[in-house]
C-alpha cells in the first residue's frame, strides 16, 4: 500500500495539507514526562483533538490544535485510520472517530455493567458471611480483582482492588477454569505449566487439576492459603447466556473465624451470589419491562413474613396437619419452612436447584430438582432419588411442581436457555413410574386443578395466558387445550392456586399484584403487592383462607429495589374464601424405593 491510501480510503501525501496542498510549517511539539513515550503522547493528543471536536476536522485544523508538524501528524493519522481508531471522509477530507473505539467502549461498558450487577451480591455475600468478598476477571494467566467489599471485622487480605493473582493460586481462577470446556481447560493448564519451573509446575498442575475437579462437582472452588496466609478463598463463577464464565465472585475468609466445615456452606452461598450476578448482568427483557410501583397501597391485611428473603421464592405448599408452610428458594438452593403456630421460619440448604416441593403421607416431602423427582427429609435435607426423565437433556431441571387431586406429583422441566430444548410436563405415578403429559412447552410456571377435578390449568413463561384443559382424574389425561383467561396489563400470570368456589388465583410476575379469576375466566379481583415479581401462591392458615405469596428479587434492577426493598419476601393476605386442601403423595412409594 502506498502512502496515499490507508484502510481503503484515499488520504493526502504525508507532507501535503488536505485543504491547501501546502508544505508543513514548523510548530512546537508536545512533550511527555515519561521517557520514550513522546510518540504515544503525540498520538493521544491527536486522538483527543478529534474526539473533543463537535464535528470532523481537516488536517490543517488538527495541526493548529496539536501544534504538530504536518508530516508527523499525517503519520499518526495514517496509523490510527489503519487500526480503525479514526476514520477519513474522502469527500470532505476530514477526520472523525473510527468504529474500533465503539468496540473498545462497548467492552468497557460491559465491564462496568458487570461490576454494577455484581456489587449488590458482593455486599450481600460479605454481610452474610462476615468476610471479604471479591469480584475477579481473567486476564491472560492471571485474575484481576475488579471490585471488593469488606466486612466490619478486618480480613488479612494480600490482594486488594486491582491486584493480579496467578490463576492456579486463586480460587476465582480455578472456578473459571472449571467452567471452561475440557479442551480449553487443557490448553489453559498447559500454558500455566509452561510458565513455571519444571518441579514446581508438576506439583502446581496436580493441585490445580484436583481443585478444578472439585469445582466441577460442587460448583465452587476452594483455594489454598499459600498466596494469602491466614485466609482462604471460596469462589463461584458469573456466567453469560451461553454458560461461559465471564468473572468470578468469591468470599475471602479469615481462618481465625471460619472452620473447615463452614467452607461448604459459604461455597453454596457463593454459588447463589454468582447465579444472581449472572442473571443481573444479562440484558434480559425482565429488567427493562418492570413498571414503577403502583400508586395504590396494598390491601389492608397484606403482610410481609418478617425475616424471609429469597433470590427466587417459589413452589409453596401448606401442611394442614403440622400447620407449616413449605416453599423453596430456587437458586440458593434452599427449603424454607414457616411454622404458623410459633411464627418462626427456618431455612435448610439443599444440594441442588429445586423448583417446588409437595406433601406426602409421611414425614418426607416430594420435590422436583436438577436430577429429577426426589424425596426430601425436611429436617436433615437428606435426599432419595426416584426417577429422572430428563437424564439425557443436560442442563434441564424441574421448575414447578404440584400434587393433583388423585395424589400424583406433576412437575415441569425447563432449560436455562429455552431455545436449546423445549420443556416437558410429567406426572409421577404412585408406583414411581413417570408419564409424559405435555411436550414442547415454554417453561411452565403454574399448575392447578378445579374443585371438581375436571379441569386443569397451566401458565407458561412469557405468555399472558392461562390455559385450561379437560382432566381425567382416573388416568391423569389432559385434553382439549383452550384459553381460560388473558392478562393484558403489565406482567404475566405465573404460579396458580384455586379456591373452593373455583376461583383461580394467579401471581402476576412483573405486575406488582395477584389476580383472582372467576370460574368463567373473567377478572374478579386485583390485589396490589409491595413487590414487582410475585412468583407463586398457595392457600393455608386457619380455615385455609390465607393466601401466601412468594416473590423474587432476581432480575429486579437497583432502581426498582429502592421502591421494593421487600422483593424476595413471603407475603400473606386474607383471601376472603377458602382454598383447596393440598394433595399428598403416598408415603408407601418411599418405602418401595428405599427397599
C-alpha positions as a printed Julia matrix, in Angstrom:
595×3 Matrix{Float64}:
   0.0     0.0    0.0
   1.43    3.4   -0.92
   1.33    6.43   1.34
  -1.66    7.97  -0.36
  -4.01    5.17   0.7
  -4.99    3.97   4.16
  -7.62    1.36   5.07
  -9.04    1.55   1.53
  -9.53    5.32   1.73
  -7.57    7.88  -0.27
  -5.51   10.13   2.03
  -3.12   13.0    1.31
   0.61   12.63   0.91
   2.43   12.9    4.25
   3.81   16.34   3.5
   0.7    17.83   1.91
  -2.2    19.7    3.55
  -5.61   18.18   2.82
  -7.11   21.66   2.37
  -4.4    23.68   0.62
  -1.79   21.21  -0.56
   0.89   23.37   1.12
   4.03   22.01   2.77
   4.16   21.71   6.58
   5.29   24.62   8.65
   7.39   24.47  11.8
   5.46   24.04  15.04
   6.15   23.27  18.64
   5.8    19.63  19.62
   4.23   18.47  22.9
   6.48   16.8   25.42
   5.94   13.92  27.82
   7.29   13.4   31.3
   7.62    9.65  30.61
  10.86    8.64  28.93
  10.32    7.11  25.48
   6.62    7.99  25.35
   6.79   11.12  23.16
   5.29    9.39  20.1
   2.47    7.96  22.16
   1.84   11.35  23.73
   1.59   12.95  20.29
  -0.86   10.29  19.13
  -3.06   10.71  22.16
  -3.11   14.48  21.68
  -4.32   13.98  18.11
  -6.98   11.48  19.23
  -8.22   13.81  21.98
  -8.38   16.68  19.49
 -10.61   14.66  17.14
 -12.76   13.28  19.98
 -13.36   16.68  21.6
 -14.36   18.45  18.38
 -18.04   18.98  17.63
 -17.53   17.9   14.01
 -14.87   16.08  11.93
 -11.66   18.1   11.43
  -9.45   18.8    8.43
  -5.71   18.21   8.63
  -4.92   21.92   8.96
  -7.4    22.26  11.83
  -5.8    19.29  13.58
  -2.37   20.78  13.08
  -3.42   24.01  14.79
  -4.93   22.07  17.72
  -2.0    19.7   18.2
   0.85   22.04  17.08
   2.46   19.05  15.35
   4.35   19.17  12.0
   2.02   18.03   9.27
   4.29   15.14   8.26
   4.31   13.82  11.86
   0.59   14.38  12.24
  -0.12   12.6    8.96
   1.84    9.52  10.02
  -0.1     9.42  13.29
  -3.42    9.76  11.47
  -2.38    7.08   8.98
  -1.72    4.54  11.74
  -4.94    5.36  13.59
  -7.03    5.02  10.42
  -5.3     1.68   9.67
  -6.37    0.45  13.11
  -9.88    1.86  12.81
  -9.39    4.29  15.69
 -10.08    7.2   13.33
 -11.94    7.34  10.03
 -11.35    9.54   6.96
 -14.15   11.1    4.94
 -12.52   11.35   1.44
 -15.23   13.63   0.04
 -14.92   16.21   2.83
 -11.24   15.47   3.59
 -11.9    15.3    7.31
 -11.03   13.0   10.18
 -13.54   11.67  12.71
 -13.84    8.85  15.24
 -13.5     5.31  13.87
 -15.57    2.17  14.61
 -12.85    0.49  16.67
 -13.4     2.9   19.53
 -17.04    1.85  19.73
 -15.92   -1.75  20.14
 -13.5    -0.75  22.89
 -16.13    1.4   24.58
 -18.63   -1.47  24.42
 -16.2    -3.73  26.27
 -15.63   -1.02  28.84
 -19.37   -0.62  29.36
 -19.73   -4.4   29.69
 -17.03   -4.38  32.36
 -18.75   -1.74  34.44
 -22.17   -3.3   33.85
 -20.68   -6.45  35.35
 -19.29   -4.52  38.31
 -22.66   -2.84  38.82
 -24.53   -6.14  38.58
 -22.18   -7.9   40.99
 -21.91   -5.07  43.56
 -25.15   -5.93  45.45
 -24.12   -9.59  45.57
 -20.66   -8.68  46.85
 -22.2    -6.67  49.67
 -24.75   -9.35  50.45
 -22.14  -12.14  50.45
 -19.88  -10.1   52.73
 -22.76   -9.33  55.11
 -23.97  -12.96  55.22
 -20.54  -14.46  55.81
 -18.89  -11.64  57.74
 -15.91  -11.99  55.4
 -14.45  -10.04  52.46
 -15.95  -10.55  49.01
 -14.12  -10.05  45.7
 -15.09   -9.82  42.05
 -12.39  -11.14  39.7
 -11.94  -11.49  35.94
  -9.44  -13.42  33.83
  -6.63  -11.54  32.1
  -4.18  -13.87  30.39
  -2.79  -16.25  33.01
  -3.88  -14.03  35.9
  -7.1   -13.0   37.56
  -7.59   -9.3   38.31
  -9.54   -8.05  41.33
 -12.2    -5.75  39.82
 -14.22   -4.93  42.94
 -14.11   -5.56  46.66
 -16.5    -5.48  49.63
 -15.02   -5.52  53.13
 -16.72   -6.57  56.4
 -16.55   -4.62  59.68
 -14.07   -7.13  61.11
 -10.68   -6.94  59.36
  -9.54   -9.68  56.97
  -5.77  -10.07  56.34
  -6.01   -9.54  52.58
  -2.85   -9.52  50.49
  -4.62   -8.93  47.16
  -6.83   -5.85  47.14
  -8.54   -3.88  44.4
  -6.61   -4.03  41.11
  -4.31   -6.84  42.24
  -3.25   -9.6   39.84
  -3.19  -13.2   41.07
  -1.91  -16.22  39.09
  -4.83  -18.43  38.04
  -3.51  -21.56  39.74
  -3.11  -19.71  43.06
  -6.65  -18.25  43.06
  -9.96  -19.96  43.82
 -11.6   -17.45  41.46
  -9.25  -18.54  38.68
  -9.83  -22.24  39.39
 -13.61  -21.74  39.36
 -13.42  -20.06  35.95
 -11.18  -22.79  34.54
 -13.66  -25.4   35.81
 -16.39  -23.68  33.78
 -14.4   -23.99  30.54
 -14.89  -26.81  28.0
 -12.44  -29.68  28.54
 -10.23  -28.7   25.59
  -9.94  -25.11  26.81
  -9.14  -26.37  30.32
  -6.29  -28.5   28.99
  -4.94  -25.58  26.96
  -5.03  -23.25  29.96
  -3.31  -25.81  32.21
  -0.61  -26.39  29.59
   0.02  -22.62  29.3
   0.35  -22.31  33.08
   2.7   -25.3   33.23
   4.94  -23.77  30.56
   5.39  -20.63  32.68
   6.53  -22.45  35.84
   9.8   -24.17  36.74
   9.63  -27.88  35.97
   9.38  -29.25  39.54
   7.04  -26.5   40.73
   4.98  -26.96  37.57
   4.29  -30.63  38.25
   3.08  -30.01  41.81
   1.05  -26.94  40.82
  -0.7   -28.71  37.95
  -1.57  -31.73  40.09
  -3.13  -29.45  42.7
  -4.86  -27.41  40.02
  -6.42  -30.46  38.35
  -7.68  -31.7   41.71
  -9.15  -28.28  42.57
 -10.79  -27.95  39.15
 -12.35  -31.41  39.53
 -13.73  -30.41  42.91
 -15.16  -27.19  41.43
 -16.82  -29.1   38.59
 -18.59  -31.42  41.03
 -19.62  -28.81  43.63
 -20.0   -25.61  41.63
 -17.44  -23.73  43.72
 -13.67  -23.75  44.2
 -11.72  -23.55  47.45
  -8.24  -22.08  47.25
  -5.21  -22.68  49.45
  -3.7   -20.12  51.82
  -0.29  -20.21  50.08
  -0.68  -16.84  48.41
  -2.57  -15.09  51.21
  -1.55  -16.55  54.6
  -4.33  -16.52  57.16
  -7.2   -16.52  54.66
  -8.83  -18.95  52.26
 -10.87  -18.01  49.19
 -14.12  -19.71  48.15
 -15.27  -18.78  44.62
 -18.02  -19.42  42.06
 -18.43  -18.17  38.51
 -20.55  -15.48  36.92
 -21.67  -16.72  33.5
 -23.2   -15.34  30.33
 -26.27  -16.67  28.47
 -24.2   -19.46  26.93
 -22.85  -20.65  30.28
 -19.37  -19.2   29.68
 -17.57  -17.77  32.7
 -17.18  -14.0   32.44
 -15.95  -13.45  36.01
 -15.96  -15.0   39.47
 -17.27  -13.87  42.83
 -15.55  -15.07  45.98
 -15.62  -14.92  49.75
 -12.15  -14.42  51.25
 -12.38  -15.93  54.73
 -10.21  -15.44  57.78
  -9.01  -18.82  59.06
  -9.34  -17.47  62.59
 -13.13  -17.22  62.18
 -14.13  -19.89  59.66
 -13.8   -23.62  60.28
 -13.25  -26.22  57.56
 -16.87  -27.4   57.74
 -18.16  -23.86  57.2
 -16.44  -23.57  53.82
 -19.12  -25.75  52.23
 -21.95  -23.53  53.45
 -20.04  -20.46  52.27
 -19.47  -22.22  48.95
 -23.21  -22.67  48.45
 -23.79  -19.01  49.31
 -21.1   -18.02  46.82
 -22.74  -20.13  44.11
 -26.03  -18.34  44.78
 -24.31  -14.95  44.6
 -22.72  -15.94  41.29
 -26.06  -17.03  39.83
 -27.74  -13.8   40.91
 -24.95  -11.66  39.48
 -25.03  -13.72  36.25
 -28.72  -13.02  35.79
 -28.43   -9.33  36.73
 -25.56   -8.85  34.25
 -27.54  -10.26  31.33
 -29.6    -7.93  29.12
 -32.93   -9.57  29.94
 -36.25   -8.04  28.92
 -37.37   -8.54  32.51
 -35.08   -5.71  33.61
 -36.45   -3.27  31.09
 -40.14   -4.06  31.48
 -40.69   -3.89  35.23
 -43.04   -0.94  35.73
 -42.79    1.57  38.55
 -44.6     0.83  41.81
 -48.38    1.34  41.51
 -49.81    4.31  43.34
 -52.4     2.28  45.23
 -51.3     0.74  48.51
 -51.61   -2.98  49.21
 -54.96   -4.04  50.63
 -55.36   -3.92  54.4
 -54.04   -7.15  55.88
 -51.3    -7.78  53.32
 -48.36   -8.78  55.5
 -44.69   -9.5   54.9
 -43.4   -12.51  56.83
 -40.56  -10.97  58.82
 -37.11  -12.33  58.09
 -37.79  -14.01  54.76
 -35.84  -13.04  51.65
 -35.22  -15.28  48.64
 -33.46  -14.91  45.34
 -36.32  -16.73  43.63
 -39.02  -17.9   46.02
 -41.48  -20.47  44.71
 -43.23  -23.83  44.98
 -45.26  -23.17  48.17
 -47.45  -25.84  49.79
 -49.24  -25.88  53.15
 -49.37  -28.81  55.58
 -52.69  -28.53  57.47
 -51.71  -31.28  59.94
 -48.44  -29.69  61.05
 -49.6   -26.12  60.38
 -46.45  -25.46  58.36
 -45.88  -23.75  55.05
 -43.04  -25.06  52.89
 -41.52  -23.23  49.94
 -38.17  -23.1   48.13
 -35.55  -20.54  47.23
 -34.83  -21.99  43.81
 -31.34  -20.58  43.29
 -29.96  -20.73  46.85
 -30.95  -23.62  46.75
 -32.9   -23.92  50.0
 -36.05  -25.3   51.58
 -37.9   -22.75  53.73
 -40.38  -23.62  56.49
 -42.81  -21.32  58.29
 -44.38  -22.69  61.47
 -47.72  -20.92  61.76
 -48.1   -21.96  65.41
 -44.93  -20.24  66.58
 -44.48  -17.77  63.72
 -40.86  -18.87  63.29
 -39.29  -19.54  59.91
 -36.29  -21.76  59.15
 -34.07  -22.43  56.16
 -32.4   -25.68  55.08
 -29.79  -25.62  52.32
 -30.31  -28.21  49.58
 -27.71  -29.91  47.44
 -29.16  -28.9   44.06
 -31.54  -26.44  42.4
 -35.09  -27.4   43.4
 -38.18  -25.9   41.79
 -41.01  -26.98  44.11
 -41.99  -29.33  46.92
 -45.15  -31.25  47.74
 -46.53  -33.17  50.73
 -46.53  -36.93  51.28
 -48.47  -39.11  53.72
 -45.28  -39.42  55.75
 -42.68  -37.05  57.11
 -40.83  -36.52  53.82
 -41.58  -34.04  51.06
 -41.59  -34.83  47.36
 -39.71  -32.48  45.05
 -38.53  -31.85  41.53
 -34.93  -30.75  41.05
 -31.92  -30.92  38.77
 -31.73  -34.71  39.0
 -35.44  -35.42  38.64
 -38.03  -36.5   41.19
 -36.86  -36.89  44.79
 -37.96  -37.35  48.38
 -36.51  -34.78  50.8
 -36.39  -35.08  54.57
 -37.27  -31.51  55.69
 -35.34  -31.95  58.95
 -32.0   -33.21  57.65
 -32.12  -32.38  53.94
 -31.3   -36.0   53.01
 -32.49  -36.91  49.54
 -33.78  -40.13  47.98
 -33.85  -40.13  44.17
 -36.93  -41.56  42.48
 -36.72  -41.03  38.73
 -35.03  -38.68  36.27
 -36.93  -38.49  32.97
 -34.61  -35.72  31.74
 -31.31  -37.56  32.31
 -30.45  -37.25  28.6
 -31.11  -33.47  28.5
 -28.06  -31.7   30.04
 -28.89  -28.52  31.9
 -32.54  -29.4   32.33
 -34.21  -29.1   35.73
 -37.71  -29.13  37.17
 -39.1   -25.64  37.58
 -42.57  -26.08  39.08
 -44.5   -28.93  40.68
 -47.79  -29.76  42.39
 -49.83  -32.78  43.53
 -53.11  -33.44  41.73
 -56.38  -34.49  43.48
 -55.51  -38.19  42.94
 -52.12  -37.86  44.66
 -49.89  -37.85  41.57
 -46.97  -35.43  41.61
 -46.78  -33.25  38.49
 -43.64  -31.32  37.55
 -42.5   -29.36  34.5
 -38.95  -29.27  33.19
 -37.12  -26.31  31.7
 -33.64  -25.4   30.46
 -31.84  -22.12  31.25
 -31.91  -21.13  27.56
 -35.32  -22.18  26.15
 -34.02  -22.11  22.56
 -31.83  -25.13  23.31
 -34.65  -27.55  24.15
 -38.38  -27.45  24.93
 -39.76  -28.05  28.38
 -41.95  -31.02  29.24
 -44.7   -31.74  31.74
 -44.58  -35.07  33.59
 -46.55  -36.83  36.31
 -45.07  -39.25  38.83
 -47.46  -42.12  39.49
 -47.89  -43.88  42.85
 -45.6   -46.69  41.72
 -42.92  -44.08  40.87
 -43.37  -44.58  37.14
 -43.19  -41.37  35.09
 -45.75  -40.34  32.44
 -45.09  -37.61  29.88
 -48.17  -35.35  29.77
 -47.1   -32.43  27.53
 -44.08  -31.79  25.31
 -42.67  -28.64  23.74
 -43.84  -26.2   26.41
 -42.02  -22.96  27.18
 -41.17  -23.26  30.9
 -44.42  -23.95  32.76
 -44.87  -21.6   35.7
 -48.22  -22.53  37.24
 -50.27  -25.73  37.69
 -53.7   -26.13  39.33
 -56.93  -28.18  39.27
 -60.56  -27.18  39.67
 -62.54  -28.2   42.81
 -64.36  -30.96  40.93
 -61.03  -32.2   39.43
 -62.46  -31.96  35.92
 -60.28  -29.08  34.73
 -56.51  -28.49  34.72
 -54.88  -25.04  34.49
 -51.43  -24.17  33.14
 -49.37  -20.99  32.69
 -46.11  -20.68  30.74
 -43.21  -18.22  30.81
 -43.63  -15.01  28.8
 -47.26  -15.86  27.97
 -50.06  -13.6   29.16
 -52.49  -16.51  29.03
 -53.81  -19.1   31.48
 -54.76  -22.25  29.61
 -57.41  -24.75  30.62
 -57.65  -28.49  29.81
 -60.18  -31.22  30.44
 -58.79  -33.52  33.16
 -59.49  -37.21  33.79
 -58.75  -37.91  37.44
 -58.62  -41.68  36.9
 -55.98  -41.65  34.18
 -54.43  -38.19  34.55
 -55.06  -37.48  30.85
 -55.34  -33.81  29.87
 -57.15  -32.91  26.64
 -58.88  -30.08  24.76
 -56.48  -27.24  25.45
 -58.11  -23.79  25.37
 -57.72  -20.25  26.68
 -59.13  -19.7   30.16
 -58.04  -16.09  30.81
 -55.84  -13.47  29.15
 -53.89  -10.9   31.15
 -53.45   -7.68  29.16
 -51.7    -5.44  31.68
 -48.12   -5.3   32.95
 -46.53   -8.65  33.76
 -47.58  -12.25  33.1
 -49.52  -14.88  35.09
 -47.14  -17.14  36.98
 -47.97  -19.54  39.85
 -51.59  -20.62  40.39
 -53.94  -21.72  43.18
 -57.68  -22.49  43.14
 -60.25  -21.77  45.87
 -63.3   -23.86  46.81
 -65.57  -21.64  44.66
 -63.5   -22.41  41.56
 -61.76  -19.03  41.53
 -58.26  -19.15  40.01
 -55.61  -17.04  41.78
 -52.51  -16.07  39.79
 -49.31  -14.32  40.81
 -48.74  -11.62  38.16
 -44.97  -11.68  37.69
 -43.8    -8.18  36.75
 -47.21   -6.72  37.67
 -46.9    -5.96  41.41
 -50.11   -7.9   42.14
 -52.17  -11.07  42.43
 -55.32  -11.63  40.37
 -58.39  -13.75  41.06
 -60.35  -15.01  38.06
 -63.9   -16.32  38.28
 -64.58  -19.86  37.03
 -65.61  -18.4   33.66
 -62.22  -16.68  33.25
 -63.32  -13.09  33.91
 -61.23  -10.98  36.29
 -62.77  -10.69  39.75
 -60.1    -9.11  41.98
 -56.71   -7.43  41.59
 -54.67   -7.28  44.81
 -51.63   -4.94  44.69
 -48.41   -6.04  46.4
 -45.3    -4.14  47.54
 -43.04   -6.19  45.19
 -42.93   -6.3   41.37
 -42.19  -10.02  40.92
 -44.62  -12.26  42.83
 -43.87  -15.82  41.7
 -46.41  -18.24  43.2
 -49.39  -18.58  45.51
 -50.8   -21.17  47.93
 -53.67  -21.31  50.4
 -53.07  -22.09  54.07
 -53.59  -20.95  57.63
 -56.77  -21.18  59.7
 -59.72  -22.41  57.59
 -57.35  -22.38  54.55
 -58.42  -18.77  53.95
 -54.98  -17.09  53.87
 -53.21  -16.68  50.55
 -49.42  -16.96  50.8
 -47.41  -15.3   48.03
 -43.74  -15.96  47.22
 -41.64  -13.46  45.29
 -38.3   -12.91  43.55
 -35.57  -10.32  43.88
 -33.69  -11.75  40.91
 -33.9    -9.5   37.81
 -35.17   -6.56  39.87
 -32.85   -3.68  38.9
 -31.5    -1.37  41.61
 -33.91    1.41  40.66
 -36.85   -0.89  41.45
 -35.28   -2.39  44.58
 -35.35    1.11  46.08
 -39.13    1.06  45.58
 -39.46   -2.6   46.55
 -36.93   -3.46  49.28
 -39.06   -6.46  50.33
 -38.52   -8.22  46.98
 -37.82  -11.9   47.58
 -40.08  -11.91  50.65
 -43.04  -14.11  51.57
 -46.4   -12.37  51.95
 -49.83  -13.34  53.24
 -53.18  -11.73  52.68
 -56.77  -12.56  53.63
 -58.39  -14.22  50.63
 -61.99  -13.99  51.87
 -62.59  -17.51  50.58
 -61.31  -20.97  51.5
 -58.68  -22.6   49.35
 -58.49  -26.25  48.34
 -56.56  -28.61  50.6
 -53.12  -29.67  49.4
 -52.89  -33.19  47.93
 -50.45  -35.79  49.28
 -48.25  -38.3   47.51
 -48.44  -41.84  49.0
 -45.71  -42.41  51.59
 -45.72  -46.13  50.68
 -43.87  -45.21  47.48
 -40.94  -44.06  49.58
 -40.74  -47.44  51.29
 -40.66  -49.24  47.94
 -37.85  -47.03  46.67
 -35.72  -47.46  49.8
 -36.24  -51.21  49.85
